[in-house]
Amino acid sequence: MKPSINGKFDDAVRRARAAQAQVDELRANLEHLKASRFYRLHAIFARPGNGTSAPAPEMFDPAALEGLRELWLRRTAERPLSSEPIVSIVIPVYNHVALTVRCLASIARSWFETLQVEIIVVDDGSKDETALLADALPGLTVVRNGRNEGFIGACNRGAAVAKGKYLCFLNNDTSVGDGWLDELVITAENDGSIAVVGSKLTYPSGKLQEAGGIIYSDGTGANYGRGGNPDDSRYNYVRDVDYCSGASLLVRAEVFRALGGFDTRYAPAYYEDADLCFAARAAGYRVVFQPRSSVVHDEGATSGTSTTRGVKRYQAVNRAKFVERWREALPSHQPPGRTADGARRIRRGQVVLVVDSYVPLHDREGGSNRLFALLKIMRDQGLHLIFLPDNYAAIQPYASELEALGIEVLYHVDGGRSKEAAIDEILPILDFAWICRPELFETYYPILRRNQAVKFIYDTIDLHFVRERREEECGAVPATGSWEATRKREFSAARRADAVITVTHSEREVLREGGIDNVHVVPTVHAPLDVERPPFEARSGVLFIGGYNHAPNVDAARFLCEEIMPIVWARLPDVHVTLLGSNPSERVLGLASDRVDVPGYVHDIAPYFARHRVFAAPLRYGAGLKGKIGESLAYGLPVITTEIGAEGFAFEEGRHFLHAESPAEFAEAIVRLHTDAQLWDRLAEAAHEPLEPLLPKRVAEAVRDVLR
């Protein structure tokens, strides 16, 4: 009777264990040999550079294979490998089964929650126990070559049988990190122009091996960041690169086949990955490095590190072929040694440095939300963006969100560059410096002015002196006239800038009256939200939202709860108030009661806008365009606010909002909107109309005008 697969596997393991016993005996003899004079002399002459740099292969461990099998069966039971995959993982192997087991174990540990995947191991004529994998790992596709065809032949053979939309080529001397494959696929899926995506490679020691590859004008190459800190900001944003290593490389299958696969002129290996990336770019596609896809690569574990013997000698041979094929493209590359320039060679447009106090906390503050939207607009316009937070900190997840958008963020890491060194490195390539806030303009203008070609944009965010003057005028602080010093500082920055940005037309007029002519209005970005909008009857209560590090919001929350709502409660005692927003101070937290909720920051604010009947923004002072008002309009929630709150919006009172200033006026408006369904419906229906000038496409036009 034909033996079962499990029986064949058990027999193979018994044979392997017998072989292991012999290996153990040899190891014991080797330990004795190590003490001898002969061994010490041999070790000296066998060091890298003396012709024997290839590492000794790892010994096969049957227990490791059994452990992998157990993990594999558990994982495939939870989520089977697919016969209709999105991704085909192709792993070429030639001997070194211990490395292959380790690689497959890392894949099994980081199994796939959503991706449909097949895994193809191409056994390129191995002489060791690699054949055991087929029986040990159900669902694994094993393709066996009758003879060793080399890396290129094995990869092309695996690609020929692959069914996935994407091919992921993976060396067997790698260990993949969680989400490694998902990040590659998401990157390609989000942009149809991307054909090739590569991973961040690190050494087993933890040092960086490659953050995208550089090809110099003479055809030589470099691994960007080699030996550096993988957490360094230079290596952690998505960007276009000359090439990515075939050690972990995702390629659109249709593009790979249209280009003829890895070019066999480079057989058996080396330069085939760079050549494929050049060919994809020549065909109009992008080649991108994705740092979130992290892979440990034991470089040289299968092919050694000597470039004078073994397979690696083909590096020099194939470079000549590569230079001949791409002789017209290479002159546009950087000369050898220009590492930083080489890494940034492929820039999609002019370089804009954006400076603000910290990375945009876009779901916590209106100003940060605006800046985050502007960064996305500039990126979509093909600009190369670098963001410098004045605090030089990578506040997460916000810094990583920018990096995922392809924006380089400068920040501190232990043992990394100082902020001054980071600025010095990018200064020569800058076209624009977009600096927010007057105090930051004062700080960075003289530093960045060392590049005389840089054009300076001063983004006021709002006119601070207007806010400070209003704060004094309403009695929120003692009248000291300190706003005059702020006014001088803001006008000084505006006069030195090549372009000035305000968020409202009224603030532009304030600057023009002071002799500043080159002023552009770039408002907060808002658009109607496609969300469920429950009717009047399904709602109740008053909502306010704001970041409570901002004094006008604290004052408004106090004004609402202590002066307005007692009047409302006298008529409608069941109306509740919710004070939403980040960093509620002790003053705000102290407003909480059985009729006032202070949840603070919440990740998803949509349910709050869906269940409340009124948005009240009793802002007594402030400046600029109020993001909270735009947000409420985007959700279709009727707004009651002051003249200061309505500033900058194309509002018609009674159609788009209700205007109130005094506590009595606010209370009357809140009662009306709680009791008059027709009024509520009319305001809700017209809520989106004032957003038309704030739509992304309209703001994009304003940004384009600034960066001419």
WOHU-V349342 format. One record per residue. N is the residue number from 1. PHI is phi in degrees with one decimal (999 if undefined). Layout:
N;PHI  N;PHI
This chain:
1;999  2;-65.4  3;-65.1  4;-73.6  5;-61.8  6;-63.6  7;-64.5  8;-62.1  9;-64.5  10;-61.7  11;-62.3  12;-63.1  13;-65.6  14;-62.0  15;-65.1  16;-64.9  17;-67.0  18;-63.4  19;-64.4  20;-63.5  21;-61.1  22;-65.9  23;-63.0  24;-59.2  25;-66.4  26;-63.3  27;-63.2  28;-62.1  29;-64.3  30;-66.4  31;-60.1  32;-66.7  33;-66.3  34;-58.9  35;-78.9  36;-83.1  37;-62.3  38;-59.8  39;-64.3  40;-64.0  41;-65.6  42;-62.5  43;-62.8  44;-63.3  45;-81.6  46;-100.6  47;-69.0  48;-50.8  49;102.2  50;-108.8  51;92.2  52;-135.8  53;-86.1  54;-67.7  55;-69.5  56;-66.5  57;-66.7  58;-68.6  59;-78.0  60;-69.5  61;-119.1  62;-56.8  63;-64.2  64;-64.6  65;-67.0  66;-63.6  67;-63.4  68;-62.5  69;-60.2  70;-62.1  71;-64.1  72;-60.3  73;-62.6  74;-67.6  75;-67.3  76;-70.1  77;-70.0  78;-71.8  79;-149.8  80;-64.7  81;-64.4  82;-105.5  83;-87.5  84;-128.2  85;-77.0  86;-81.4  87;-127.5  88;-107.8  89;-87.3  90;-111.8  91;-118.2  92;-80.5  93;-135.5  94;-141.0  95;61.3  96;54.4  97;-60.7  98;-61.7  99;-65.9  100;-63.3  101;-60.5  102;-62.5  103;-61.9  104;-65.0  105;-63.9  106;-65.9  107;-65.2  108;-64.0  109;-70.1  110;-105.4  111;-50.8  112;-104.6  113;-81.7  114;-122.5  115;-72.3  116;-88.0  117;-134.1  118;-121.9  119;-121.6  120;-117.7  121;-101.1  122;-99.6  123;-83.9  124;-88.7  125;79.2  126;-62.7  127;-110.1  128;-102.4  129;-85.3  130;-55.2  131;-60.9  132;-67.7  133;-61.5  134;-59.9  135;-78.4  136;-77.0  137;-123.7  138;-58.4  139;92.6  140;-70.7  141;-91.2  142;-116.3  143;-107.1  144;-108.1  145;-88.2  146;-67.8  147;-143.8  148;-73.4  149;-101.0  150;88.0  151;-56.7  152;-64.2  153;-61.8  154;-67.9  155;-63.9  156;-63.8  157;-65.8  158;-64.2  159;-63.6  160;-65.3  161;-101.7  162;-72.1  163;-110.2  164;-76.1  165;-66.1  166;-120.7  167;-108.8  168;-116.7  169;-85.8  170;-138.2  171;-67.4  172;-80.3  173;-97.3  174;-119.9  175;-130.4  176;-91.8  177;-94.8  178;-58.2  179;72.4  180;-55.4  181;-78.3  182;-56.7  183;-64.6  184;-63.7  185;-68.3  186;-58.4  187;-59.8  188;-71.4  189;-65.9  190;-77.6  191;-149.2  192;-64.8  193;-82.0  194;-89.0  195;-106.5  196;-133.8  197;-133.2  198;-118.7  199;-91.0  200;-79.9  201;-107.4  202;-123.9  203;-82.1  204;-56.1  205;-71.5  206;100.6  207;-76.0  208;-73.8  209;-102.5  210;-158.1  211;-119.6  212;90.2  213;-100.3  214;-113.5  215;-114.3  216;-85.8  217;-65.7  218;-95.0  219;89.0  220;-72.8  221;-128.8  222;-149.2  223;-89.8  224;-63.0  225;84.2  226;-51.1  227;82.7  228;-90.8  229;-86.9  230;-64.8  231;-87.9  232;-59.1  233;-61.4  234;-63.4  235;-110.8  236;-130.1  237;-124.6  238;-67.0  239;-155.8  240;-75.2  241;-135.7  242;-62.9  243;-164.2  244;-125.8  245;-64.7  246;-69.0  247;-63.6  248;-153.9  249;-141.5  250;-98.9  251;-135.0  252;-61.9  253;-61.2  254;-66.4  255;-71.5  256;-56.6  257;-72.4  258;-63.3  259;-86.4  260;86.2  261;73.0  262;-68.4  263;-69.0  264;-72.5  265;-63.8  266;-96.2  267;-60.3  268;-83.3  269;-171.1  270;91.4  271;77.6  272;-68.3  273;-71.2  274;-62.2  275;-62.4  276;-62.9  277;-65.7  278;-63.3  279;-66.6  280;-63.6  281;-66.4  282;-64.1  283;-85.9  284;98.3  285;-101.8  286;-99.1  287;-120.3  288;-129.4  289;-95.7  290;-117.9  291;-69.3  292;-72.8  293;-89.5  294;-107.5  295;-136.3  296;-86.0  297;-120.7  298;-83.6  299;-55.0  300;88.6  301;-68.3  302;-108.5  303;-116.7  304;77.7  305;-123.0  306;-75.2  307;-97.3  308;-109.3  309;-150.1  310;68.7  311;-60.7  312;-66.0  313;-64.3  314;-72.7  315;-57.8  316;-69.1  317;-61.1  318;-78.4  319;-60.8  320;-61.4  321;-65.8  322;-64.5  323;-62.2  324;-64.2  325;-67.9  326;-111.5  327;-63.7  328;-84.2  329;-86.9  330;-65.3  331;-58.6  332;-81.6  333;-86.1  334;-72.7  335;-68.1  336;-54.6  337;93.4  338;-83.5  339;-64.0  340;-62.6  341;-66.6  342;-63.8  343;-67.6  344;-100.5  345;-56.8  346;-90.0  347;-107.3  348;-84.3  349;176.0  350;-63.6  351;-98.3  352;-119.6  353;-93.8  354;-110.1  355;-120.0  356;-144.8  357;-63.2  358;-156.0  359;-61.8  360;-63.0  361;-86.6  362;-65.8  363;-100.8  364;-123.5  365;-142.2  366;-64.3  367;-63.4  368;-66.6  369;-62.2  370;-62.7  371;-64.3  372;-59.9  373;-63.9  374;-65.9  375;-61.9  376;-66.5  377;-63.6  378;-63.9  379;-61.8  380;-67.3  381;-86.0  382;84.8  383;-84.8  384;-93.8  385;-106.7  386;-127.2  387;-111.9  388;-116.0  389;-78.7  390;-59.0  391;-79.4  392;54.5  393;-122.6  394;-93.8  395;-66.6  396;-106.1  397;-86.9  398;-69.5  399;-64.1  400;-65.4  401;-64.4  402;-65.0  403;-62.4  404;-66.1  405;-82.5  406;89.4  407;-100.5  408;-75.0  409;-114.5  410;-92.5  411;-158.8  412;-80.1  413;-133.1  414;-57.2  415;78.2  416;-92.8  417;-70.9  418;-74.3  419;-61.4  420;-63.5  421;-66.5  422;-64.3  423;-65.2  424;-57.9  425;-70.8  426;-90.4  427;-54.0  428;-65.0  429;-100.4  430;-77.2  431;-104.4  432;-134.0  433;-121.9  434;-99.7  435;-112.7  436;-92.3  437;76.9  438;-65.5  439;-66.6  440;-75.0  441;-62.1  442;-59.0  443;-72.4  444;-95.8  445;-57.6  446;-65.3  447;-69.5  448;-80.7  449;-65.9  450;-60.1  451;-94.2  452;-66.6  453;-85.0  454;-69.6  455;-97.4  456;-101.3  457;-117.4  458;-102.9  459;-96.2  460;-67.9  461;67.3  462;-154.9  463;-77.9  464;-61.8  465;-67.3  466;-64.2  467;-62.7  468;-66.4  469;-65.8  470;-65.1  471;-63.0  472;-69.6  473;-64.4  474;-86.8  475;83.7  476;-70.7  477;-139.0  478;-61.1  479;-81.1  480;-111.4  481;75.2  482;-64.8  483;-64.8  484;-62.5  485;-65.5  486;-65.4  487;-61.0  488;-62.2  489;-63.1  490;-68.9  491;-69.4  492;-63.2  493;-63.9  494;-62.8  495;-69.9  496;-84.0  497;-77.8  498;-77.4  499;-149.6  500;-120.5  501;-119.7  502;-118.7  503;-101.5  504;-134.6  505;-69.0  506;-65.1  507;-73.1  508;-61.3  509;-66.2  510;-59.4  511;-69.3  512;-63.5  513;-63.5  514;-92.2  515;92.7  516;-96.7  517;-99.1  518;-84.8  519;-114.6  520;-117.2  521;-97.2  522;-126.0  523;-80.8  524;-66.3  525;-94.4  526;-142.8  527;-146.8  528;-55.4  529;-97.9  530;-86.2  531;-130.7  532;-64.9  533;-122.3  534;-57.4  535;-74.7  536;-50.4  537;-65.0  538;-89.9  539;-123.2  540;-166.8  541;96.1  542;-111.7  543;-115.3  544;-136.3  545;-137.7  546;179.7  547;-80.9  548;-88.6  549;-77.7  550;-98.3  551;-56.4  552;-58.8  553;-73.3  554;-63.5  555;-63.2  556;-66.2  557;-63.5  558;-64.4  559;-58.5  560;-64.4  561;-78.6  562;-94.8  563;-116.5  564;-91.3  565;-66.1  566;-56.9  567;-69.3  568;-63.6  569;-64.6  570;-64.4  571;-106.2  572;-129.0  573;-68.6  574;-93.1  575;-74.9  576;-101.2  577;-118.4  578;-121.2  579;-102.6  580;-96.0  581;138.5  582;-80.2  583;53.6  584;-63.3  585;-77.6  586;-59.4  587;-62.1  588;-73.4  589;-59.5  590;-70.0  591;-81.5  592;-62.5  593;-158.2  594;-70.7  595;-118.8  596;-131.4  597;-102.2  598;-127.1  599;-72.6  600;74.2  601;-74.2  602;-130.9  603;-69.1  604;-113.5  605;-90.5  606;-55.3  607;-60.1  608;-69.5  609;-70.3  610;-80.4  611;-104.7  612;-89.8  613;-97.2  614;-138.2  615;-109.9  616;-112.3  617;-128.7  618;-81.0  619;-79.4  620;-87.2  621;-153.0  622;147.0  623;-156.1  624;76.6  625;-92.3  626;-88.3  627;-60.1  628;-63.6  629;-69.4  630;-60.5  631;-65.7  632;-64.8  633;-62.7  634;-62.6  635;-84.2  636;76.0  637;-98.6  638;-56.2  639;-115.9  640;-119.5  641;-154.5  642;-87.4  643;-61.8  644;-66.5  645;-65.3  646;-81.8  647;-55.0  648;93.6  649;-97.0  650;-82.4  651;-95.4  652;-117.1  653;-62.6  654;88.5  655;-108.0  656;-106.0  657;-162.9  658;-109.7  659;-95.5  660;-151.7  661;-126.7  662;-84.0  663;-55.3  664;-65.1  665;-64.7  666;-63.2  667;-61.2  668;-62.1  669;-65.7  670;-63.9  671;-64.6  672;-57.8  673;-71.5  674;-86.1  675;-120.8  676;-112.6  677;-65.1  678;-65.7  679;-61.5  680;-60.0  681;-62.3  682;-65.4  683;-68.6  684;-64.4  685;-66.6  686;-94.5  687;-60.1  688;-79.4  689;-60.1  690;-68.8  691;-81.8  692;-54.9  693;-70.5  694;-103.8  695;-63.6  696;-52.4  697;-66.5  698;-73.5  699;-66.1  700;-60.1  701;-63.8  702;-67.0  703;-63.9  704;-61.9  705;-67.6  706;-67.8  707;-95.6  708;-72.5
